[in-house]
Amino acid sequence: MTTSVDLNADMGESFGPWNMGDDASLLKIVTSANIACGMHAGDPDVMAATMRLAAENGVGIGSHPGFADLQGFGRRRLTLPAETLQNLVRYQLSASLGMARALGTEVRHLKLHGALANMCSEDEEMARLCYEAALSVDPDIIIMVLAATAQERAVRALGCAWAGEIFADRAYNDDGTLVDRSLPGAVIHDPKVAGPRVVEMVQEGAIVTAAGKRIPTAIDTICLHGDTPTAVGIARSVRTCLTDSGVEVKTFSGRKG
């Protein structure tokens, strides 16, 4: 059984005067923050403010690159040439690293967003291209991957530092990928369901799919989406259920191999 686990949330997704999510509240609960880089969401001011608040709360900072698709929130699938895809990742990670340095803090990890992440969970070559691009900018970056998918196979083959992620608020297919958001039950909104569900998976060291299948996997971090109405409630429920079950909640250190 896992004795400690990280909690992460996607954030920094507001834009100008338009606000998305309660980042300030989430940053008092989570231990890692995946901060948007301005392509699928966010802007320079939002990135800086979110990084500053994360640092003040002792939360590990991550770069959260996605497709350049503000209107679609990075959830529409795009087909890009390999070089363009890699430069998209390099550009966004570089922005994160530069902003963090200017604020006197650091970026620890990288996590792909939305459709980009989902496509890389199905396509190992695409995942490898993205991760090689990130590592060309920062060889020490920890890559957060969707556990038990092509993303994990890619980082294992690369031999880089990585952390395996499961989702508190998303349903799983039997191949370890996420149920499409357009389908009923794909997103879990009830904190009373999310908390015990996460504890079950952490204790078993396995993803539990919508059909009840168990997929044994490395669970280093648990994602709590910040853009749902019950995000803060789910985060509190997950953290409370984990600590009540004897699982320590702390920032991941990453693994290799």
C-alpha positions as CSV (number, residue, x, y, z in Angstrom):
1,M,0.0,0.0,0.0
2,T,1.2,3.5,-0.8
3,T,2.1,5.4,2.4
4,S,2.2,8.9,0.9
5,V,0.7,10.6,-2.1
6,D,0.7,14.0,-3.7
7,L,-2.4,16.0,-4.5
8,N,-2.3,18.2,-7.7
9,A,-4.7,20.6,-9.4
10,D,-4.8,22.4,-12.7
11,M,-5.0,26.1,-12.1
12,G,-4.0,29.6,-13.3
13,E,-6.7,29.2,-16.0
14,S,-8.4,32.6,-15.5
15,F,-7.9,35.1,-18.3
16,G,-7.8,38.9,-17.8
17,P,-11.0,39.9,-15.9
18,W,-12.6,36.4,-16.5
19,N,-12.1,34.1,-13.5
20,M,-12.1,30.3,-13.5
21,G,-11.9,28.2,-10.4
22,D,-11.0,29.0,-6.8
23,D,-7.2,28.7,-6.9
24,A,-6.6,30.4,-3.6
25,S,-8.7,27.8,-1.7
26,L,-7.2,24.8,-3.7
27,L,-3.7,26.0,-2.9
28,K,-4.5,25.5,0.8
29,I,-5.3,21.8,0.1
30,V,-3.1,20.5,-2.7
31,T,0.6,19.9,-2.7
32,S,1.3,20.5,-6.4
33,A,-0.1,23.0,-8.9
34,N,-0.1,22.7,-12.6
35,I,-0.2,26.2,-13.9
36,A,-1.5,27.1,-17.4
37,C,1.0,28.7,-19.8
38,G,-1.3,31.0,-21.8
39,M,-2.1,28.8,-24.7
40,H,-5.2,26.9,-23.6
41,A,-5.9,29.2,-20.7
42,G,-4.2,31.8,-18.5
43,D,-2.1,34.9,-19.3
44,P,1.2,36.3,-18.0
45,D,-0.5,38.2,-15.0
46,V,-2.5,35.1,-14.0
47,M,0.6,32.9,-14.3
48,A,2.6,35.2,-12.1
49,A,-0.1,35.6,-9.5
50,T,-0.8,31.9,-9.3
51,M,2.9,31.0,-9.0
52,R,3.4,33.5,-6.3
53,L,0.5,32.2,-4.3
54,A,1.6,28.6,-4.8
55,A,5.1,29.5,-3.5
56,E,3.6,31.2,-0.4
57,N,1.6,28.1,0.4
58,G,4.6,25.8,-0.1
59,V,3.0,24.1,-3.1
60,G,5.2,22.5,-5.8
61,I,4.9,24.4,-9.1
62,G,4.4,22.6,-12.5
63,S,4.1,23.8,-16.1
64,H,0.8,22.9,-17.7
65,P,1.2,23.2,-21.5
66,G,-1.7,22.6,-23.9
67,F,-2.8,23.2,-27.4
68,A,-3.0,26.8,-28.6
69,D,-6.8,26.8,-28.3
70,L,-8.2,29.4,-25.9
71,Q,-11.8,29.1,-27.2
72,G,-11.8,25.4,-26.9
73,F,-9.9,25.4,-23.6
74,G,-7.4,23.0,-25.1
75,R,-9.9,20.2,-25.2
76,R,-10.2,20.0,-29.0
77,R,-7.9,17.6,-30.7
78,L,-5.4,19.2,-33.1
79,T,-3.0,17.5,-35.6
80,L,0.4,19.2,-35.7
81,P,3.7,18.4,-37.4
82,A,6.3,16.9,-35.0
83,E,8.5,20.0,-34.9
84,T,5.6,22.3,-34.3
85,L,4.4,20.1,-31.4
86,Q,7.8,20.0,-29.8
87,N,8.2,23.8,-30.1
88,L,4.7,24.3,-28.6
89,V,5.9,22.4,-25.5
90,R,9.3,24.1,-25.4
91,Y,7.7,27.6,-25.7
92,Q,5.2,27.0,-22.8
93,L,7.7,25.4,-20.5
94,S,10.2,28.1,-21.1
95,A,7.6,30.7,-20.2
96,S,6.9,28.9,-16.9
97,L,10.6,28.6,-16.1
98,G,11.3,32.2,-16.8
99,M,8.4,33.5,-14.8
100,A,9.2,31.3,-11.8
101,R,12.8,32.4,-11.9
102,A,11.7,36.1,-11.9
103,L,9.6,35.4,-8.9
104,G,12.3,33.7,-7.0
105,T,10.8,30.2,-7.1
106,E,11.1,27.2,-9.4
107,V,9.1,24.8,-11.7
108,R,9.5,21.2,-10.5
109,H,7.3,19.3,-13.0
110,L,5.5,19.3,-16.3
111,K,2.0,18.0,-17.0
112,L,0.3,18.1,-20.4
113,H,-3.2,19.5,-20.6
114,G,-6.5,18.4,-22.1
115,A,-6.6,17.0,-25.6
116,L,-2.8,17.1,-25.8
117,A,-2.6,14.9,-22.8
118,N,-5.4,12.5,-23.9
119,M,-3.8,12.1,-27.3
120,C,-0.4,11.3,-25.7
121,S,-2.0,8.8,-23.4
122,E,-3.0,6.8,-26.5
123,D,0.1,7.5,-28.7
124,E,3.5,6.7,-27.2
125,E,5.4,8.4,-30.1
126,M,3.5,11.6,-29.6
127,A,4.2,11.5,-25.9
128,R,7.9,10.9,-26.5
129,L,8.1,13.9,-28.8
130,C,6.5,16.1,-26.1
131,Y,8.6,14.8,-23.3
132,E,11.8,15.0,-25.3
133,A,11.0,18.6,-26.1
134,A,10.5,19.4,-22.4
135,L,13.7,17.6,-21.4
136,S,15.6,19.6,-24.0
137,V,14.6,22.8,-22.1
138,D,15.1,21.3,-18.6
139,P,16.7,17.9,-18.3
140,D,15.8,17.7,-14.6
141,I,12.1,18.4,-15.0
142,I,9.8,15.7,-13.5
143,I,7.2,14.5,-16.1
144,M,3.8,13.9,-14.6
145,V,2.1,11.2,-16.6
146,L,-1.3,9.5,-16.8
147,A,-0.5,6.2,-15.1
148,A,-0.7,3.0,-17.0
149,T,-1.0,4.7,-20.4
150,A,1.3,5.4,-23.4
151,Q,2.5,8.4,-21.4
152,E,4.0,6.2,-18.8
153,R,5.6,3.9,-21.4
154,A,7.2,6.9,-23.0
155,V,8.9,8.2,-19.8
156,R,10.0,4.7,-18.8
157,A,11.7,4.4,-22.2
158,L,13.3,7.8,-21.9
159,G,14.7,7.1,-18.4
160,C,13.7,10.5,-17.1
161,A,12.2,11.5,-13.8
162,W,8.5,11.0,-13.7
163,A,5.4,10.7,-11.4
164,G,2.3,8.6,-12.0
165,E,-1.0,10.3,-11.8
166,I,-4.6,9.1,-11.3
167,F,-7.7,11.3,-11.2
168,A,-10.1,11.8,-8.3
169,D,-12.9,13.2,-10.4
170,R,-12.7,11.3,-13.8
171,A,-14.0,7.8,-14.7
172,Y,-11.6,5.4,-16.4
173,N,-11.9,3.1,-19.4
174,D,-10.5,-0.5,-19.1
175,D,-7.4,0.5,-21.0
176,G,-6.4,3.1,-18.4
177,T,-7.5,6.1,-20.5
178,L,-10.1,8.6,-19.3
179,V,-13.8,8.2,-20.3
180,D,-14.6,10.9,-22.8
181,R,-16.1,14.0,-21.2
182,S,-19.1,13.9,-23.5
183,L,-20.3,10.6,-22.0
184,P,-22.5,10.2,-18.9
185,G,-20.5,9.7,-15.6
186,A,-17.2,10.8,-17.2
187,V,-16.8,13.5,-14.6
188,I,-17.4,12.8,-10.9
189,H,-18.9,15.8,-9.1
190,D,-19.9,14.4,-5.7
191,P,-17.2,14.8,-3.0
192,K,-18.7,11.9,-1.0
193,V,-18.0,9.6,-4.0
194,A,-14.6,11.0,-4.9
195,G,-12.9,10.7,-1.5
196,P,-13.5,7.0,-0.8
197,R,-12.9,6.1,-4.4
198,V,-9.4,7.6,-4.3
199,V,-8.6,5.8,-1.0
200,E,-9.7,2.5,-2.6
201,M,-7.3,3.0,-5.5
202,V,-4.4,4.2,-3.4
203,Q,-4.8,1.3,-1.0
204,E,-5.0,-1.3,-3.8
205,G,-2.2,0.4,-5.9
206,A,-4.5,0.2,-8.9
207,I,-6.8,2.2,-11.1
208,V,-10.5,1.1,-10.7
209,T,-12.3,1.5,-14.0
210,A,-15.9,2.3,-14.6
211,A,-16.5,-1.4,-15.2
212,G,-14.8,-2.4,-12.0
213,K,-11.5,-3.6,-13.6
214,R,-8.3,-3.2,-11.5
215,I,-5.2,-1.9,-13.3
216,P,-2.1,-2.1,-11.0
217,T,-0.1,1.0,-11.4
218,A,2.3,3.5,-9.7
219,I,0.3,6.1,-7.9
220,D,2.4,9.1,-7.0
221,T,-0.1,11.9,-7.3
222,I,-3.9,12.5,-7.5
223,C,-5.4,15.1,-9.8
224,L,-8.2,17.3,-8.6
225,H,-9.6,19.4,-11.5
226,G,-9.9,23.1,-10.5
227,D,-12.5,24.1,-13.1
228,T,-15.5,22.1,-11.7
229,P,-18.1,23.6,-9.4
230,T,-17.4,21.1,-6.6
231,A,-13.6,21.2,-7.0
232,V,-12.8,22.5,-3.6
233,G,-15.2,20.2,-1.9
234,I,-13.7,17.2,-3.7
235,A,-10.2,18.3,-2.8
236,R,-11.1,18.5,0.9
237,S,-12.9,15.2,0.8
238,V,-10.0,13.4,-0.9
239,R,-7.4,14.9,1.5
240,T,-9.5,14.1,4.6
241,C,-10.2,10.5,3.5
242,L,-6.5,9.9,2.7
243,T,-5.2,11.2,6.0
244,D,-8.0,9.4,7.9
245,S,-6.8,6.2,6.2
246,G,-3.2,6.7,7.3
247,V,-1.9,8.0,3.9
248,E,0.4,11.0,4.2
249,V,-0.2,13.8,1.8
250,K,3.0,15.5,0.5
251,T,4.7,16.7,-2.6
252,F,6.1,13.9,-4.8
253,S,9.8,13.5,-5.3
254,G,9.6,11.7,-8.7
255,R,10.9,8.3,-9.8
256,K,13.0,6.8,-12.6
257,G,12.7,3.6,-14.6
